[in-house]
Amino acid sequence: LTDVYSSSPALGRYFKSAQVVYFSNESSTVFYQLEFSVPPSTEAFMENIMNPDFIKNVLLQNIYDED
């Protein structure tokens, strides 16, 4: 995840770290905590760039690009 977000043109300059918060072998579930350092921002910045769907889609796009 660190490579995905740090190399993202949209999020790379804001990305600080990723860490595993929870991992389960039984269900193949992993929860991550992503940390971003954002400048004093406007509401539009938070709604568009720091939107959870946008952040998830950056990861999904990376997965699709690898296939």
N, CA, C and O atoms as a GROMACS GRO file, in nm:
protein
  268
    1LEU      N    1   0.081  -0.120   0.000
    1LEU     CA    2   0.000   0.000   0.000
    1LEU      C    3   0.085   0.126   0.000
    1LEU      O    4   0.050   0.227  -0.062
    2THR      N    5   0.196   0.119   0.069
    2THR     CA    6   0.284   0.236   0.074
    2THR      C    7   0.327   0.276  -0.066
    2THR      O    8   0.324   0.394  -0.100
    3ASP      N    9   0.367   0.179  -0.148
    3ASP     CA   10   0.410   0.209  -0.285
    3ASP      C   11   0.295   0.264  -0.369
    3ASP      O   12   0.314   0.357  -0.447
    4VAL      N   13   0.176   0.207  -0.352
    4VAL     CA   14   0.060   0.250  -0.430
    4VAL      C   15   0.029   0.396  -0.403
    4VAL      O   16   0.016   0.475  -0.496
    5TYR      N   17   0.017   0.431  -0.276
    5TYR     CA   18  -0.024   0.567  -0.243
    5TYR      C   19   0.088   0.669  -0.256
    5TYR      O   20   0.063   0.783  -0.293
    6SER      N   21   0.210   0.631  -0.225
    6SER     CA   22   0.320   0.728  -0.238
    6SER      C   23   0.352   0.759  -0.384
    6SER      O   24   0.405   0.866  -0.413
    7SER      N   25   0.320   0.668  -0.475
    7SER     CA   26   0.346   0.694  -0.617
    7SER      C   27   0.223   0.746  -0.691
    7SER      O   28   0.231   0.772  -0.812
    8SER      N   29   0.113   0.762  -0.623
    8SER     CA   30  -0.009   0.812  -0.686
    8SER      C   31   0.005   0.960  -0.722
    8SER      O   32   0.042   1.041  -0.637
    9PRO      N   33  -0.024   0.995  -0.848
    9PRO     CA   34  -0.017   1.136  -0.886
    9PRO      C   35  -0.116   1.223  -0.805
    9PRO      O   36  -0.087   1.340  -0.777
   10ALA      N   37  -0.229   1.167  -0.769
   10ALA     CA   38  -0.330   1.244  -0.697
   10ALA      C   39  -0.304   1.251  -0.547
   10ALA      O   40  -0.334   1.352  -0.483
   11LEU      N   41  -0.249   1.143  -0.489
   11LEU     CA   42  -0.237   1.137  -0.344
   11LEU      C   43  -0.095   1.132  -0.291
   11LEU      O   44  -0.073   1.149  -0.171
   12GLY      N   45   0.002   1.109  -0.377
   12GLY     CA   46   0.140   1.090  -0.334
   12GLY      C   47   0.196   1.201  -0.247
   12GLY      O   48   0.267   1.173  -0.151
   13ARG      N   49   0.166   1.323  -0.278
   13ARG     CA   50   0.223   1.434  -0.199
   13ARG      C   51   0.159   1.446  -0.061
   13ARG      O   52   0.214   1.513   0.026
   14TYR      N   53   0.044   1.383  -0.041
   14TYR     CA   54  -0.025   1.389   0.088
   14TYR      C   55  -0.005   1.264   0.173
   14TYR      O   56  -0.025   1.267   0.294
   15PHE      N   57   0.036   1.154   0.110
   15PHE     CA   58   0.046   1.026   0.180
   15PHE      C   59   0.163   1.024   0.278
   15PHE      O   60   0.273   1.069   0.245
   16LYS      N   61   0.138   0.973   0.400
   16LYS     CA   62   0.244   0.962   0.500
   16LYS      C   63   0.275   0.816   0.535
   16LYS      O   64   0.391   0.777   0.537
   17SER      N   65   0.171   0.735   0.563
   17SER     CA   66   0.200   0.597   0.605
   17SER      C   67   0.077   0.509   0.593
   17SER      O   68  -0.036   0.556   0.578
   18ALA      N   69   0.103   0.378   0.600
   18ALA     CA   70  -0.003   0.277   0.603
   18ALA      C   71   0.038   0.172   0.705
   18ALA      O   72   0.154   0.131   0.708
   19GLN      N   73  -0.056   0.130   0.786
   19GLN     CA   74  -0.024   0.024   0.881
   19GLN      C   75  -0.143  -0.070   0.896
   19GLN      O   76  -0.258  -0.029   0.882
   20VAL      N   77  -0.113  -0.195   0.926
   20VAL     CA   78  -0.217  -0.295   0.947
   20VAL      C   79  -0.274  -0.274   1.088
   20VAL      O   80  -0.200  -0.269   1.186
   21VAL      N   81  -0.406  -0.262   1.094
   21VAL     CA   82  -0.474  -0.246   1.221
   21VAL      C   83  -0.530  -0.379   1.269
   21VAL      O   84  -0.533  -0.407   1.389
   22TYR      N   85  -0.574  -0.462   1.174
   22TYR     CA   86  -0.633  -0.591   1.207
   22TYR      C   87  -0.607  -0.687   1.092
   22TYR      O   88  -0.615  -0.649   0.975
   23PHE      N   89  -0.575  -0.812   1.126
   23PHE     CA   90  -0.552  -0.914   1.025
   23PHE      C   91  -0.614  -1.045   1.072
   23PHE      O   92  -0.596  -1.085   1.187
   24SER      N   93  -0.688  -1.112   0.982
   24SER     CA   94  -0.749  -1.240   1.015
   24SER      C   95  -0.717  -1.341   0.906
   24SER      O   96  -0.753  -1.321   0.790
   25ASN      N   97  -0.651  -1.448   0.942
   25ASN     CA   98  -0.625  -1.557   0.847
   25ASN      C   99  -0.753  -1.632   0.813
   25ASN      O  100  -0.771  -1.679   0.701
   26GLU      N  101  -0.843  -1.641   0.911
   26GLU     CA  102  -0.965  -1.718   0.891
   26GLU      C  103  -1.053  -1.661   0.780
   26GLU      O  104  -1.107  -1.736   0.699
   27SER      N  105  -1.066  -1.531   0.778
   27SER     CA  106  -1.156  -1.469   0.679
   27SER      C  107  -1.082  -1.391   0.571
   27SER      O  108  -1.144  -1.327   0.487
   28SER      N  109  -0.950  -1.397   0.573
   28SER     CA  110  -0.868  -1.320   0.478
   28SER      C  111  -0.905  -1.173   0.480
   28SER      O  112  -0.918  -1.109   0.376
   29THR      N  113  -0.921  -1.121   0.600
   29THR     CA  114  -0.960  -0.981   0.618
   29THR      C  115  -0.842  -0.903   0.675
   29THR      O  116  -0.775  -0.948   0.767
   30VAL      N  117  -0.819  -0.785   0.617
   30VAL     CA  118  -0.716  -0.695   0.667
   30VAL      C  119  -0.775  -0.555   0.674
   30VAL      O  120  -0.837  -0.508   0.579
   31PHE      N  121  -0.756  -0.489   0.787
   31PHE     CA  122  -0.794  -0.349   0.801
   31PHE      C  123  -0.667  -0.267   0.809
   31PHE      O  124  -0.576  -0.299   0.885
   32TYR      N  125  -0.662  -0.162   0.729
   32TYR     CA  126  -0.546  -0.074   0.726
   32TYR      C  127  -0.584   0.064   0.776
   32TYR      O  128  -0.698   0.108   0.762
   33GLN      N  129  -0.486   0.130   0.833
   33GLN     CA  130  -0.502   0.271   0.865
   33GLN      C  131  -0.408   0.348   0.774
   33GLN      O  132  -0.287   0.325   0.775
   34LEU      N  133  -0.464   0.437   0.696
   34LEU     CA  134  -0.385   0.522   0.607
   34LEU      C  135  -0.373   0.659   0.669
   34LEU      O  136  -0.471   0.713   0.720
   35GLU      N  137  -0.254   0.716   0.664
   35GLU     CA  138  -0.232   0.850   0.720
   35GLU      C  139  -0.191   0.944   0.609
   35GLU      O  140  -0.098   0.916   0.532
   36PHE      N  141  -0.260   1.055   0.601
   36PHE     CA  142  -0.232   1.158   0.503
   36PHE      C  143  -0.205   1.289   0.575
   36PHE      O  144  -0.264   1.316   0.680
   37SER      N  145  -0.118   1.368   0.521
   37SER     CA  146  -0.090   1.501   0.573
   37SER      C  147  -0.144   1.601   0.472
   37SER      O  148  -0.086   1.622   0.366
   38VAL      N  149  -0.255   1.660   0.505
   38VAL     CA  150  -0.320   1.751   0.411
   38VAL      C  151  -0.299   1.895   0.453
   38VAL      O  152  -0.293   1.925   0.572
   39PRO      N  153  -0.287   1.983   0.356
   39PRO     CA  154  -0.270   2.125   0.386
   39PRO      C  155  -0.400   2.182   0.441
   39PRO      O  156  -0.506   2.120   0.429
   40PRO      N  157  -0.393   2.300   0.501
   40PRO     CA  158  -0.519   2.365   0.538
   40PRO      C  159  -0.606   2.366   0.413
   40PRO      O  160  -0.567   2.419   0.308
   41SER      N  161  -0.721   2.309   0.425
   41SER     CA  162  -0.796   2.282   0.303
   41SER      C  163  -0.935   2.342   0.303
   41SER      O  164  -0.987   2.392   0.403
   42THR      N  165  -0.991   2.335   0.187
   42THR     CA  166  -1.128   2.378   0.170
   42THR      C  167  -1.218   2.256   0.179
   42THR      O  168  -1.171   2.143   0.174
   43GLU      N  169  -1.344   2.279   0.192
   43GLU     CA  170  -1.440   2.169   0.198
   43GLU      C  171  -1.436   2.088   0.068
   43GLU      O  172  -1.450   1.966   0.071
   44ALA      N  173  -1.418   2.154  -0.044
   44ALA     CA  174  -1.413   2.086  -0.174
   44ALA      C  175  -1.294   1.990  -0.180
   44ALA      O  176  -1.306   1.880  -0.234
   45PHE      N  177  -1.180   2.030  -0.126
   45PHE     CA  178  -1.062   1.942  -0.124
   45PHE      C  179  -1.092   1.814  -0.047
   45PHE      O  180  -1.063   1.704  -0.094
   46MET      N  181  -1.150   1.828   0.070
   46MET     CA  182  -1.180   1.712   0.152
   46MET      C  183  -1.287   1.624   0.088
   46MET      O  184  -1.279   1.502   0.096
   47GLU      N  185  -1.385   1.683   0.025
   47GLU     CA  186  -1.491   1.606  -0.040
   47GLU      C  187  -1.442   1.531  -0.163
   47GLU      O  188  -1.489   1.421  -0.192
   48ASN      N  189  -1.348   1.590  -0.236
   48ASN     CA  190  -1.303   1.530  -0.362
   48ASN      C  191  -1.176   1.447  -0.349
   48ASN      O  192  -1.176   1.331  -0.390
   49ILE      N  193  -1.071   1.502  -0.294
   49ILE     CA  194  -0.943   1.432  -0.289
   49ILE      C  195  -0.936   1.334  -0.171
   49ILE      O  196  -0.889   1.222  -0.187
   50MET      N  197  -0.982   1.376  -0.056
   50MET     CA  198  -0.976   1.290   0.063
   50MET      C  199  -1.104   1.210   0.082
   50MET      O  200  -1.128   1.156   0.190
   51ASN      N  201  -1.183   1.201  -0.020
   51ASN     CA  202  -1.306   1.122  -0.018
   51ASN      C  203  -1.269   0.973  -0.007
   51ASN      O  204  -1.186   0.926  -0.085
   52PRO      N  205  -1.328   0.899   0.087
   52PRO     CA  206  -1.294   0.756   0.101
   52PRO      C  207  -1.311   0.676  -0.029
   52PRO      O  208  -1.233   0.585  -0.056
   53ASP      N  209  -1.411   0.709  -0.109
   53ASP     CA  210  -1.429   0.637  -0.236
   53ASP      C  211  -1.315   0.666  -0.332
   53ASP      O  212  -1.268   0.576  -0.402
   54PHE      N  213  -1.270   0.790  -0.337
   54PHE     CA  214  -1.158   0.826  -0.424
   54PHE      C  215  -1.032   0.753  -0.380
   54PHE      O  216  -0.959   0.699  -0.464
   55ILE      N  217  -1.005   0.751  -0.251
   55ILE     CA  218  -0.887   0.684  -0.198
   55ILE      C  219  -0.893   0.534  -0.229
   55ILE      O  220  -0.792   0.476  -0.268
   56LYS      N  221  -1.009   0.473  -0.213
   56LYS     CA  222  -1.026   0.331  -0.246
   56LYS      C  223  -1.005   0.307  -0.395
   56LYS      O  224  -0.944   0.208  -0.434
   57ASN      N  225  -1.055   0.397  -0.478
   57ASN     CA  226  -1.043   0.381  -0.622
   57ASN      C  227  -0.899   0.392  -0.672
   57ASN      O  228  -0.864   0.331  -0.773
   58VAL      N  229  -0.816   0.467  -0.603
   58VAL     CA  230  -0.673   0.472  -0.637
   58VAL      C  231  -0.613   0.333  -0.620
   58VAL      O  232  -0.537   0.288  -0.706
   59LEU      N  233  -0.647   0.265  -0.512
   59LEU     CA  234  -0.598   0.129  -0.489
   59LEU      C  235  -0.654   0.032  -0.592
   59LEU      O  236  -0.580  -0.049  -0.647
   60LEU      N  237  -0.783   0.040  -0.619
   60LEU     CA  238  -0.845  -0.048  -0.718
   60LEU      C  239  -0.784  -0.030  -0.856
   60LEU      O  240  -0.759  -0.127  -0.927
   61GLN      N  241  -0.759   0.094  -0.894
   61GLN     CA  242  -0.698   0.121  -1.025
   61GLN      C  243  -0.560   0.058  -1.034
   61GLN      O  244  -0.524   0.003  -1.138
   62ASN      N  245  -0.484   0.065  -0.926
   62ASN     CA  246  -0.353   0.002  -0.924
   62ASN      C  247  -0.364  -0.149  -0.941
   62ASN      O  248  -0.285  -0.209  -1.014
   63ILE      N  249  -0.460  -0.210  -0.875
   63ILE     CA  250  -0.483  -0.355  -0.889
   63ILE      C  251  -0.520  -0.391  -1.032
   63ILE      O  252  -0.467  -0.487  -1.087
   64TYR      N  253  -0.609  -0.313  -1.092
   64TYR     CA  254  -0.651  -0.339  -1.231
   64TYR      C  255  -0.533  -0.320  -1.328
   64TYR      O  256  -0.519  -0.396  -1.424
   65ASP      N  257  -0.451  -0.221  -1.302
   65ASP     CA  258  -0.336  -0.195  -1.390
   65ASP      C  259  -0.234  -0.309  -1.386
   65ASP      O  260  -0.165  -0.334  -1.485
   66GLU      N  261  -0.224  -0.378  -1.273
   66GLU     CA  262  -0.130  -0.490  -1.261
   66GLU      C  263  -0.178  -0.613  -1.336
   66GLU      O  264  -0.098  -0.697  -1.377
   67ASP      N  265  -0.310  -0.625  -1.355
   67ASP     CA  266  -0.364  -0.742  -1.427
   67ASP      C  267  -0.348  -0.725  -1.571
   67ASP      O  268  -0.387  -0.812  -1.649
   0.00000   0.00000   0.00000
